[in-house]
Amino acid sequence: MKVWITKYALTQGIIETEAERSKNHEDMIDTGKFGYYHGSDWHKTKQEAIKKAEEMKEKKILSLEKQLTKLRILKFE
């Protein structure tokens, strides 16, 4: 089946590839070339993958903004 992998979406982008379901784990897939992926790391549709990648991006932006805030108020004496 065709799947979209989002595990590394923020560094490598969304990966579109063929995969098979794992025989031992229902939520796991085997892509062969790219390895095994669990649950929310892969998606059945491109739209689901894009939605997940956007969520990942927003979460990362919030994290970086918090880091910037901490750095801006940091004082050295």
C-alpha positions as CSV (number, residue, x, y, z in Angstrom):
1,M,0.0,0.0,0.0
2,K,1.1,3.6,-0.5
3,V,1.9,5.5,2.7
4,W,3.2,8.9,3.8
5,I,5.8,9.0,6.5
6,T,6.0,12.1,8.8
7,K,8.4,11.0,11.5
8,Y,11.2,13.3,10.1
9,A,8.9,15.8,8.3
10,L,10.6,18.8,9.8
11,T,14.1,17.7,8.6
12,Q,13.5,15.6,5.5
13,G,10.0,16.4,4.5
14,I,7.1,14.0,4.0
15,I,8.2,10.7,2.5
16,E,5.9,8.9,0.1
17,T,6.6,5.2,-0.3
18,E,5.2,1.7,-0.6
19,A,4.8,-0.4,2.6
20,E,3.3,-3.5,4.1
21,R,1.6,-3.9,7.4
22,S,3.7,-5.7,10.0
23,K,2.5,-9.2,10.8
24,N,3.1,-8.8,14.5
25,H,1.9,-5.2,15.1
26,E,-1.3,-3.8,13.6
27,D,-0.2,-0.2,13.8
28,M,3.3,-0.8,12.4
29,I,4.4,-0.8,8.7
30,D,7.5,-2.1,7.0
31,T,8.7,0.1,4.1
32,G,11.8,-2.0,3.3
33,K,14.0,0.9,2.2
34,F,13.0,3.3,5.0
35,G,12.5,0.7,7.8
36,Y,9.7,0.2,10.2
37,Y,7.3,2.9,11.5
38,H,4.6,2.9,14.2
39,G,1.2,4.6,14.6
40,S,1.4,8.3,14.2
41,D,4.6,8.3,12.2
42,W,2.9,7.2,9.0
43,H,-0.4,7.9,7.3
44,K,-2.7,6.4,4.7
45,T,-3.4,9.6,2.9
46,K,-1.4,12.6,1.9
47,Q,-3.9,15.0,3.5
48,E,-3.4,13.2,6.9
49,A,0.3,13.4,6.5
50,I,0.2,17.2,5.7
51,K,-2.1,17.8,8.7
52,K,0.4,15.9,11.0
53,A,3.4,17.8,9.6
54,E,1.6,21.1,10.1
55,E,0.9,20.1,13.8
56,M,4.6,19.2,14.2
57,K,5.7,22.5,12.7
58,E,3.4,24.5,15.0
59,K,4.6,22.6,18.1
60,K,8.2,23.2,17.1
61,I,7.6,26.9,16.6
62,L,6.0,27.2,20.1
63,S,9.0,25.4,21.6
64,L,11.5,27.7,19.9
65,E,9.5,30.8,20.9
66,K,9.7,29.7,24.5
67,Q,13.5,29.2,24.2
68,L,13.8,32.7,22.6
69,T,11.9,34.2,25.5
70,K,14.1,32.6,28.1
71,L,17.2,33.7,26.2
72,R,15.9,37.3,25.9
73,I,15.3,37.7,29.6
74,L,18.6,36.1,30.6
75,K,20.9,38.5,32.3
76,F,24.6,38.1,33.1
77,E,26.1,40.0,36.0
